[in-house]
Amino acid sequence: MVTRQLPKPAELLELMQFKKPELDARKRRLDAALTIYDLRKIAKRRTPKAAFDYTDGAAEGELSLARARQAFEDVEFHPDVLRPAERVDLSTEILGGPSAMPFGIAPTGFTRLMQTEGEVAGAGAAGAAGIPFTLSTLGTTSIEGVKAANPNGRNWFQLYVMRDREISYGLARRAAAAGFDTLQFTVDTPVAGARLRDKRNGFSIPPQLTLGTIVNAIPRPWWWYDFLTTPKLEFASLSTTGGTVGELLDAAMDPTISYDDLAIIRDIWPGKIVVKGVQNVADSKRLIDAGVDGIILSNHGGRQLDRAPIPFRLLPEVVREVGRDATVMVDTGIMNGADIVASIALGAKFTLIGRAYLYGLMAGGRQGVDRTIAILRSEIERTMKLLGVSSIAELEPRHVTQLQRLVPVAAPVAAAAETAASRPRAPRATAGSASASAAAKTAAKGDAAASRPAKPAASRAKA
């Protein structure tokens, strides 16, 4: 039987210690965000629909983005037990320089439309965290402005090849003169993808006021106040604006971009050069042969060709083919530090975050970007400790299994060969002929098997 007594006042006081209220509204909402998805919810609440959807959306049915995120979720980790990892070292070296963590900030266009601090907030937060920041050709802060915001950190520049080639050449020279150490030569945007959210929202540069945008703006006066009371948007390359994002891209970009353009930029650029937007093994090999320092496996965040390959799924094979000769990086779909850990374990030297950074920016400006980085850092550290690894260098493919959801069918040629080989044949008179037939069948089956992806370890064990 339980013995009861009247509570003692002193004991009650110990139990009733109230949390000190946080009077700073921005800090209060950011502290409540425990994941990148939490930041996304805040960003959606605080940002007009057209600007939020431009960030959040992808091309057409948005299948590429959904598949990329699903691929990271379809990961099984394999921790080592009794392997103390009390402290973990997240630092790494990438493209000849240091980074405090195995990720940097990817290039994003029209960034000040999401939140007025834009690239200045991103570059400043990246510099404070010791990670690289990438300015887009379509950024809304100048090359020199980003350098001023991140004077001692690593700045990278993302380059589109414009119809007027001299614009691109001039931007590359300006970035080099400002001390940017790496150039991302982007190859997956010969024309703009069909970003249907933008079309449905009537999203344009500069934003056009309609009855819908006015109604949507009423509960978000702070965004319009910031937009209207800060300097006019400045683009790194566009001298004229007016139209949807797709129209601006189509007017500026050149679908005739080729290896000749890469060679010219390679001659102009004095630092490291990586090609962004690589989506198959064959192109990876050709680009390394062309002399680039690295490649970024990317489908542009799902914003160009919908149903494009999933970069994370491509990673192991590309690393196997070219990883010894060049730096392989990956982006698209990263929403958790565990996604970064899985990428590094499978051979990526580095990763880049785009939307995750922008969700933080929209949620709270510079402080929101700081929060994005802090969330990812804590998730990386916790995942590594639970895996029993103390440094980035200790992560290995054995720590990760990619579980299969979308399984490619056999290639048509290999499937036909297998079918032909399996048909019954009339008996031959000579043993040599019979041996040749059996050998052909075996080879055909081998080719068909090679065209199918290997099963994950768990599936093989079950089989």
VOZAPA-5293 format. One line per field, with one value per residue (C-alpha): residue in one letter; x negated, y, z negated. Coordinates in nm, 4 decimals, padded with zeros to 6 digits. Layout:
resn	c(A; ...)
east	c(X; ...)
north	c(Y; ...)
up	c(Z; ...)
***
This chain:
resn	c(M; V; T; R; Q; L; P; K; P; A; E; L; L; E; L; M; Q; F; K; K; P; E; L; D; A; R; K; R; R; L; D; A; A; L; T; I; Y; D; L; R; K; I; A; K; R; R; T; P; K; A; A; F; D; Y; T; D; G; A; A; E; G; E; L; S; L; A; R; A; R; Q; A; F; E; D; V; E; F; H; P; D; V; L; R; P; A; E; R; V; D; L; S; T; E; I; L; G; G; P; S; A; M; P; F; G; I; A; P; T; G; F; T; R; L; M; Q; T; E; G; E; V; A; G; A; G; A; A; G; A; A; G; I; P; F; T; L; S; T; L; G; T; T; S; I; E; G; V; K; A; A; N; P; N; G; R; N; W; F; Q; L; Y; V; M; R; D; R; E; I; S; Y; G; L; A; R; R; A; A; A; A; G; F; D; T; L; Q; F; T; V; D; T; P; V; A; G; A; R; L; R; D; K; R; N; G; F; S; I; P; P; Q; L; T; L; G; T; I; V; N; A; I; P; R; P; W; W; W; Y; D; F; L; T; T; P; K; L; E; F; A; S; L; S; T; T; G; G; T; V; G; E; L; L; D; A; A; M; D; P; T; I; S; Y; D; D; L; A; I; I; R; D; I; W; P; G; K; I; V; V; K; G; V; Q; N; V; A; D; S; K; R; L; I; D; A; G; V; D; G; I; I; L; S; N; H; G; G; R; Q; L; D; R; A; P; I; P; F; R; L; L; P; E; V; V; R; E; V; G; R; D; A; T; V; M; V; D; T; G; I; M; N; G; A; D; I; V; A; S; I; A; L; G; A; K; F; T; L; I; G; R; A; Y; L; Y; G; L; M; A; G; G; R; Q; G; V; D; R; T; I; A; I; L; R; S; E; I; E; R; T; M; K; L; L; G; V; S; S; I; A; E; L; E; P; R; H; V; T; Q; L; Q; R; L; V; P; V; A; A; P; V; A; A; A; A; E; T; A; A; S; R; P; R; A; P; R; A; T; A; G; S; A; S; A; S; A; A; A; K; T; A; A; K; G; D; A; A; A; S; R; P; A; K; P; A; A; S; R; A; K; A)
east	c(00.0000; -00.1292; -00.2006; -00.0771; -00.1780; -00.1176; -00.3662; -00.6393; -00.6554; -01.0307; -00.9847; -00.7045; -00.9275; -01.1868; -00.9243; -00.7682; -01.0659; -00.9342; -01.1401; -01.2547; -01.0484; -01.2320; -01.1290; -01.3030; -01.0319; -01.2774; -01.5020; -01.2000; -01.0659; -01.4085; -01.4939; -01.1699; -01.2843; -01.4517; -01.4723; -01.5006; -01.1374; -01.0495; -01.2277; -01.0334; -00.7041; -00.8110; -00.9302; -00.5980; -00.4108; -00.6203; -00.6786; -00.4351; -00.3178; -00.4860; -00.8298; -00.7957; -00.6788; -00.9664; -01.2023; -01.0069; -00.8905; -01.0471; -00.9742; -00.6480; -00.5180; -00.8121; -00.8942; -01.2707; -01.2739; -01.0430; -01.2544; -01.5773; -01.4444; -01.3006; -01.6372; -01.7972; -01.5187; -01.5681; -01.9026; -01.9961; -02.2914; -02.5201; -02.6688; -02.9710; -02.9162; -03.1714; -03.3552; -03.3667; -03.3259; -03.3015; -03.4252; -03.3872; -03.5894; -03.3671; -03.6424; -03.7510; -03.9554; -03.7794; -03.9266; -04.2515; -04.1111; -03.9546; -03.5922; -03.4788; -03.2025; -03.1387; -02.8836; -02.8651; -02.5944; -02.4822; -02.4148; -02.0584; -01.9069; -01.6920; -01.7753; -01.6767; -01.3234; -01.2941; -01.4194; -01.5805; -01.9154; -01.9699; -02.3230; -02.4726; -02.3104; -02.4195; -02.7784; -02.8117; -02.6730; -02.8947; -03.2013; -03.1209; -03.0721; -03.3888; -03.2164; -03.2152; -02.9449; -02.8496; -02.7136; -02.4871; -02.5146; -02.1504; -02.2217; -02.0844; -02.4070; -02.7132; -03.0354; -03.2013; -02.9113; -02.9496; -03.3230; -03.2541; -03.0073; -03.2533; -03.5970; -03.8015; -03.5968; -03.5843; -03.3665; -03.2771; -03.1067; -02.8501; -02.8631; -02.6005; -02.7073; -02.5015; -02.4019; -02.6322; -02.9511; -03.1335; -02.8969; -03.0019; -03.3699; -03.3484; -03.1772; -03.4448; -03.7192; -03.5425; -03.5022; -03.8677; -03.9747; -03.7604; -03.9416; -03.6761; -03.8694; -03.6343; -03.4074; -03.1014; -03.0405; -02.6713; -02.5633; -02.2067; -02.0249; -02.0385; -01.6733; -01.4515; -01.2544; -00.8754; -00.8289; -00.4526; -00.4091; -00.5684; -00.3380; -00.0287; -00.1345; -00.2229; -00.5639; -00.7792; -01.0904; -01.0223; -00.7092; -00.3882; -00.1002; 00.2284; 00.5395; 00.4093; 00.0676; 00.2224; 00.4567; 00.1676; -00.0470; 00.2002; 00.0878; -00.2797; -00.3378; -00.6955; -00.8042; -00.6651; -00.8070; -01.1528; -01.1157; -00.9996; -01.2352; -01.5650; -01.7826; -01.6568; -01.7408; -02.0833; -02.1621; -02.5077; -02.4479; -02.1047; -02.0946; -01.7231; -01.4347; -01.0655; -00.8944; -00.8699; -01.1831; -01.1541; -01.1330; -01.4360; -01.6373; -01.5414; -01.6351; -01.9736; -02.0886; -02.2288; -02.1266; -02.4367; -02.6711; -02.9431; -03.2840; -03.4358; -03.2810; -03.4195; -03.7684; -03.7456; -03.6301; -03.9019; -04.1594; -04.0052; -03.9610; -04.2798; -04.1401; -03.9605; -03.6791; -03.4000; -03.1115; -02.7671; -02.4726; -02.6369; -02.3817; -02.5521; -02.8771; -02.9798; -02.9698; -03.1630; -03.4462; -03.4483; -03.4601; -03.7482; -03.9323; -03.8640; -04.0653; -03.8111; -03.8959; -03.5658; -03.2009; -02.8784; -02.6158; -02.3004; -01.9685; -01.9356; -01.7210; -01.4624; -01.4005; -01.5003; -01.4271; -01.1604; -01.2201; -01.5946; -01.8365; -01.8662; -02.2135; -02.2482; -02.1680; -02.4311; -02.6974; -02.8500; -02.8974; -03.0411; -03.2824; -03.3882; -03.4669; -03.6251; -03.6636; -04.0375; -04.0950; -03.8651; -03.6513; -03.2932; -03.0276; -02.6508; -02.3455; -01.9637; -01.7280; -01.9476; -01.7262; -01.9093; -02.2639; -02.2208; -02.1801; -02.5225; -02.6769; -02.5353; -02.6736; -03.0218; -03.0142; -02.9345; -03.2284; -03.1253; -03.3971; -03.1485; -02.7808; -02.5856; -02.2598; -02.0200; -01.6606; -01.7655; -01.9614; -01.6770; -01.4204; -01.6371; -01.6781; -01.3029; -01.2401; -01.4744; -01.7302; -02.0919; -01.9907; -01.7801; -02.0763; -02.2843; -02.0074; -02.0097; -02.3827; -02.3514; -02.0753; -02.2744; -02.5901; -02.4150; -02.2561; -02.5900; -02.7634; -02.4921; -02.4769; -02.8542; -02.8660; -02.5907; -02.7796; -03.0938; -03.3106; -03.5159; -03.6064; -03.4836; -03.7698; -03.6390; -03.3068; -03.3011; -03.0520; -03.0038; -02.8226; -02.5369; -02.2961; -02.0801; -01.7441; -01.5776; -01.2372; -01.2590; -01.4355; -01.5330; -01.4135; -01.6654; -01.8018; -01.6119; -01.9205; -02.0257; -01.6698; -01.6408; -01.9694; -01.8535; -01.5247; -01.6995; -01.9496; -01.6753; -01.4862; -01.5186; -01.7462; -01.7745; -02.0505; -02.3786; -02.6021; -02.9242; -03.0073; -03.1968; -02.8822; -02.6883; -02.9580; -02.9472; -02.5690; -02.5927; -02.8649; -02.6521; -02.3586; -02.5755; -02.7197; -02.3751; -02.2484; -02.5556; -02.4924; -02.1326; -02.2326; -02.4889; -02.2186; -02.0212; -02.1234; -02.2634; -02.0286; -02.0970; -02.2801; -01.9645; -01.7848; -02.0746; -02.0900; -01.7190; -01.7485)
north	c(00.0000; 00.3463; 00.5842; 00.9348; 01.2664; 01.6322; 01.7808; 01.9910; 02.3491; 02.3292; 02.0197; 02.1849; 02.4791; 02.2436; 02.0907; 02.4206; 02.6001; 02.7808; 02.8292; 03.1848; 03.3375; 03.4326; 03.7848; 03.7819; 03.6465; 03.5482; 03.3580; 03.1949; 03.0546; 02.9458; 02.7708; 02.5755; 02.4407; 02.1057; 01.9903; 02.1408; 02.0468; 02.2591; 02.5523; 02.4833; 02.5148; 02.8483; 02.9670; 02.8786; 03.0678; 03.3826; 03.4033; 03.4976; 03.1953; 03.2855; 03.3333; 03.0236; 02.8059; 02.9260; 02.7900; 02.4817; 02.3704; 02.1697; 02.0905; 01.9511; 01.6750; 01.7291; 01.3582; 01.4097; 01.6034; 01.3575; 01.0629; 01.2300; 01.2861; 00.9354; 00.7892; 00.9436; 00.8071; 00.4616; 00.4210; 00.1652; 00.2451; -00.0222; 00.0991; -00.0497; -00.1143; -00.0744; 00.1778; 00.4960; 00.8183; 01.0679; 01.3482; 01.3642; 01.5674; 01.6995; 01.8856; 01.7911; 01.9232; 01.9989; 02.1304; 02.2360; 02.4104; 02.3418; 02.3115; 02.2745; 02.0376; 01.8116; 02.0453; 02.3910; 02.6250; 02.5665; 02.8448; 02.9765; 03.2370; 03.5400; 03.4812; 03.8224; 03.7563; 03.4852; 03.7154; 04.0530; 03.9595; 03.7082; 03.6041; 03.8373; 03.6239; 03.3010; 03.4093; 03.5525; 03.2382; 03.0144; 03.2173; 03.2030; 02.8259; 02.7703; 02.6214; 02.7369; 02.9621; 02.9576; 03.2628; 03.1969; 03.3764; 03.4648; 03.5755; 03.9042; 04.0240; 04.1203; 03.9223; 04.2028; 04.2194; 03.8521; 03.8984; 04.1830; 03.9659; 03.6754; 03.8382; 03.5617; 03.2539; 03.0408; 03.1801; 02.9808; 03.1065; 02.9222; 03.0093; 02.9768; 03.0097; 03.2974; 03.3668; 03.6656; 03.4780; 03.7929; 03.8288; 03.4853; 03.5518; 03.8825; 03.7252; 03.4557; 03.7183; 03.9294; 03.6309; 03.5371; 03.8949; 03.8936; 03.5865; 03.3211; 02.9937; 02.7521; 02.7821; 02.5633; 02.5321; 02.4398; 02.2216; 02.1112; 02.4308; 02.4731; 02.5786; 02.6343; 02.3466; 02.3699; 02.5013; 02.4837; 02.6350; 02.9554; 02.9652; 02.9048; 03.1731; 03.4195; 03.4522; 03.7061; 03.9181; 04.1755; 04.0537; 04.1775; 04.2842; 04.1082; 04.0662; 03.7221; 03.8470; 04.1311; 03.8940; 03.6569; 03.9457; 04.0691; 03.8259; 03.8739; 04.2497; 04.2082; 04.0510; 04.3380; 04.5933; 04.4397; 04.4150; 04.7720; 04.9426; 04.7794; 04.8432; 04.7362; 04.3813; 04.3572; 04.0625; 03.9264; 03.8977; 04.0166; 04.3780; 04.3636; 04.1874; 04.1475; 03.8130; 03.4747; 03.3006; 03.0541; 03.3347; 03.5072; 03.1840; 03.1022; 03.4529; 03.4379; 03.0757; 02.9170; 02.5608; 02.5299; 02.5060; 02.2482; 02.1147; 02.4048; 02.6457; 02.4413; 02.4610; 02.8405; 02.8851; 02.6455; 02.8748; 03.1867; 03.0498; 03.0290; 02.8208; 02.4908; 02.4127; 02.1613; 02.0741; 02.0874; 01.8914; 01.5594; 01.2782; 00.9663; 00.7714; 00.8250; 01.2042; 01.1781; 00.9993; 01.2413; 01.5442; 01.4075; 01.3378; 01.7006; 01.8118; 01.9360; 01.9103; 01.7596; 01.6958; 01.7601; 01.4905; 01.6988; 01.7218; 02.0887; 02.0105; 01.8506; 02.1890; 02.1044; 01.7604; 01.5856; 01.2086; 01.2745; 01.0318; 01.0488; 01.1878; 00.9934; 00.6676; 00.7442; 00.8149; 00.4688; 00.3819; 00.7224; 00.7103; 00.3622; 00.4832; 00.8264; 00.8777; 00.8117; 01.0791; 01.3624; 01.5069; 01.3781; 01.5841; 01.5501; 01.7673; 01.7512; 01.6390; 01.6824; 01.7637; 01.5972; 01.5600; 01.1843; 01.2399; 01.4039; 01.1211; 00.8613; 01.0521; 01.0744; 00.7067; 00.6122; 00.8071; 01.1695; 01.4118; 01.6884; 01.7823; 02.1005; 02.2262; 02.4578; 02.4509; 02.3656; 02.6913; 02.8900; 02.7546; 02.8896; 03.2209; 03.2628; 03.1559; 03.4111; 03.5806; 03.5398; 03.3817; 03.1325; 03.0299; 02.9907; 02.7660; 02.5535; 02.4965; 02.4213; 02.1641; 01.9854; 01.9935; 01.8322; 01.5665; 01.4809; 01.4585; 01.2437; 01.0083; 00.9614; 00.8936; 00.6351; 00.4725; 00.4590; 00.6806; 00.9762; 01.1469; 01.1942; 00.9785; 00.6790; 00.6686; 00.3798; 00.2169; -00.0651; 00.1801; 00.2272; 00.0177; 00.1867; 00.0118; -00.0332; 00.1148; 00.2026; -00.0925; -00.0505; -00.3172; -00.5118; -00.3253; -00.4241; -00.5627; -00.7737; -00.8940; -01.0000; -01.1861; -01.3682; -01.4637; -01.5910; -01.7864; -01.9550; -02.0904; -02.4705; -02.5603; -02.8703; -03.1066; -03.0774; -03.3604; -03.2285; -03.1705; -02.8561; -02.6960; -02.7853; -02.6299; -02.3115; -02.2902; -02.3307; -02.0702; -01.8260; -01.8791; -01.8257; -01.5056; -01.3744; -01.4388; -01.2709; -00.9627; -00.9482; -00.9866; -00.7112; -00.4762; -00.5202; -00.3382; -00.5475; -00.6254; -00.4614; -00.6688; -00.7353; -00.8687; -01.0930; -01.2376; -01.3139; -01.4766)
up	c(00.0000; 00.0968; -00.1899; -00.1144; -00.2614; -00.2034; 00.0455; -00.1073; 00.0251; 00.0883; 00.3033; 00.4976; 00.5764; 00.7236; 00.9520; 01.0565; 01.2064; 01.5080; 01.8218; 01.8683; 02.1503; 02.4705; 02.5656; 02.9045; 03.1380; 03.4107; 03.1738; 03.0138; 03.3398; 03.4632; 03.1370; 03.1731; 03.5119; 03.4534; 03.8153; 04.1621; 04.2168; 03.9118; 04.0756; 04.3944; 04.2048; 04.0593; 04.3996; 04.5603; 04.2911; 04.3277; 04.7040; 04.9809; 05.1763; 05.5062; 05.3479; 05.1283; 05.4161; 05.6328; 05.3671; 05.2677; 05.6108; 05.8901; 06.2532; 06.3886; 06.1566; 05.9167; 05.9325; 05.9462; 05.6200; 05.4438; 05.5599; 05.4502; 05.0995; 05.0876; 05.1868; 04.8789; 04.6614; 04.8162; 04.6412; 04.3833; 04.1579; 04.0136; 03.6835; 03.5105; 03.1411; 02.8630; 03.0787; 02.8674; 03.0637; 02.7820; 03.0045; 03.3809; 03.6285; 03.9070; 04.0908; 04.4380; 04.7282; 05.0529; 05.3769; 05.2183; 04.9138; 04.5743; 04.4754; 04.1153; 04.2242; 04.5261; 04.6846; 04.8316; 04.9552; 05.3133; 05.5654; 05.5651; 05.7935; 05.7044; 05.3375; 05.2013; 05.3214; 05.0560; 04.7806; 04.8179; 04.6576; 04.9356; 05.0233; 04.7639; 04.4927; 04.6621; 04.7192; 04.3694; 04.2062; 04.4209; 04.3315; 03.9606; 03.9822; 04.1859; 04.4930; 04.8582; 05.0014; 05.3703; 05.5509; 05.8489; 06.1805; 06.1114; 05.7558; 05.6265; 05.4663; 05.6640; 05.6641; 05.4732; 05.2265; 05.1399; 05.0952; 04.8535; 04.6584; 04.6404; 04.6661; 04.5049; 04.5958; 04.9076; 05.1858; 05.4966; 05.8127; 06.0236; 06.3929; 06.6646; 07.0265; 07.1600; 07.5201; 07.4979; 07.4120; 07.3079; 07.0109; 06.8850; 06.9482; 06.7654; 06.4638; 06.4411; 06.4494; 06.1836; 05.9532; 05.9940; 05.9223; 05.6053; 05.4746; 05.5392; 05.5444; 05.7249; 06.0265; 06.0773; 06.4512; 06.4786; 06.7712; 06.6992; 06.7993; 07.1774; 07.1445; 06.8429; 06.6944; 06.6739; 06.3200; 06.3064; 05.9610; 06.0888; 06.3905; 06.1818; 05.9333; 06.2087; 06.0438; 06.2247; 06.1761; 06.0432; 05.8580; 06.0148; 05.7923; 05.8587; 05.6476; 05.5479; 05.4393; 05.2414; 05.0568; 04.9905; 04.8637; 04.6022; 04.3282; 04.4240; 04.4127; 04.2897; 04.6214; 04.8259; 04.5849; 04.6239; 05.0021; 05.0510; 04.8036; 04.9070; 05.2133; 05.5541; 05.6536; 05.8156; 06.0382; 06.0999; 06.4743; 06.5871; 06.6942; 06.7763; 06.6049; 06.6638; 06.7075; 06.5485; 06.4264; 06.7146; 06.9691; 06.8205; 06.8254; 07.1826; 07.2932; 07.1211; 07.1592; 07.4726; 07.5675; 07.7892; 07.4879; 07.5580; 07.4570; 07.6514; 07.4013; 07.1149; 07.2667; 07.2989; 06.9383; 06.8237; 06.9842; 06.8274; 06.4764; 06.2647; 05.9777; 05.9390; 06.1816; 06.1289; 06.3575; 06.1975; 06.3316; 06.4249; 06.4469; 06.5812; 06.5654; 06.9278; 06.8955; 06.5694; 06.7505; 07.0440; 06.8160; 06.6123; 06.9367; 07.0330; 06.7313; 06.4776; 06.1091; 06.0059; 06.0819; 05.8949; 05.9392; 05.9552; 06.1366; 06.0412; 05.7406; 05.9686; 06.1302; 06.4866; 06.6343; 06.4311; 06.3895; 06.4181; 06.2492; 05.8712; 05.7897; 05.4647; 05.6432; 05.9101; 05.6521; 05.5859; 05.9522; 06.0440; 05.7489; 05.8543; 06.2078; 06.1543; 05.7793; 05.7870; 06.0504; 05.9455; 05.6682; 05.6749; 05.4973; 05.4752; 05.4182; 05.4568; 05.1845; 04.8756; 04.5757; 04.2871; 04.1616; 04.1990; 04.5755; 04.5748; 04.3723; 04.6126; 04.9121; 04.7643; 04.6679; 05.0285; 05.1622; 05.2087; 05.1040; 05.0344; 05.0486; 05.1182; 04.9678; 05.1507; 05.0299; 04.6743; 04.6615; 04.8169; 04.5709; 04.2914; 04.4718; 04.5142; 04.1555; 03.9999; 04.2244; 04.1199; 03.7900; 03.9813; 04.1972; 03.8812; 03.7482; 04.0652; 04.0283; 03.6556; 03.7164; 03.9860; 03.7753; 03.4780; 03.7002; 03.8611; 03.5233; 03.3695; 03.6688; 03.6704; 03.2960; 03.3292; 03.6172; 03.4054; 03.6271; 03.5081; 03.8358; 04.1895; 04.3161; 04.1185; 04.3048; 04.5526; 04.7932; 04.5413; 04.3143; 04.5637; 04.7662; 05.0290; 05.0120; 05.3475; 05.4224; 05.7913; 05.9572; 06.3251; 06.5637; 06.7701; 07.0727; 07.3926; 07.5713; 07.2768; 07.2220; 07.5871; 07.5674; 07.2576; 07.4242; 07.7360; 07.5343; 07.3340; 07.6396; 07.6910; 07.9784; 08.1966; 08.0816; 08.2654; 08.3665; 08.2176; 07.8544; 07.9507; 08.0864; 07.7755; 07.5620; 07.7703; 07.7293; 07.3535; 07.3390; 07.5394; 07.3051; 07.0009; 07.1481; 07.2384; 06.8880; 06.7489; 06.9625; 06.8489; 06.4865; 06.5247; 06.6531; 06.3321; 06.0147; 05.7332; 05.4492; 05.1155; 04.8597; 04.6622; 04.9723; 05.0702; 04.7223; 04.7314; 05.0715)
***
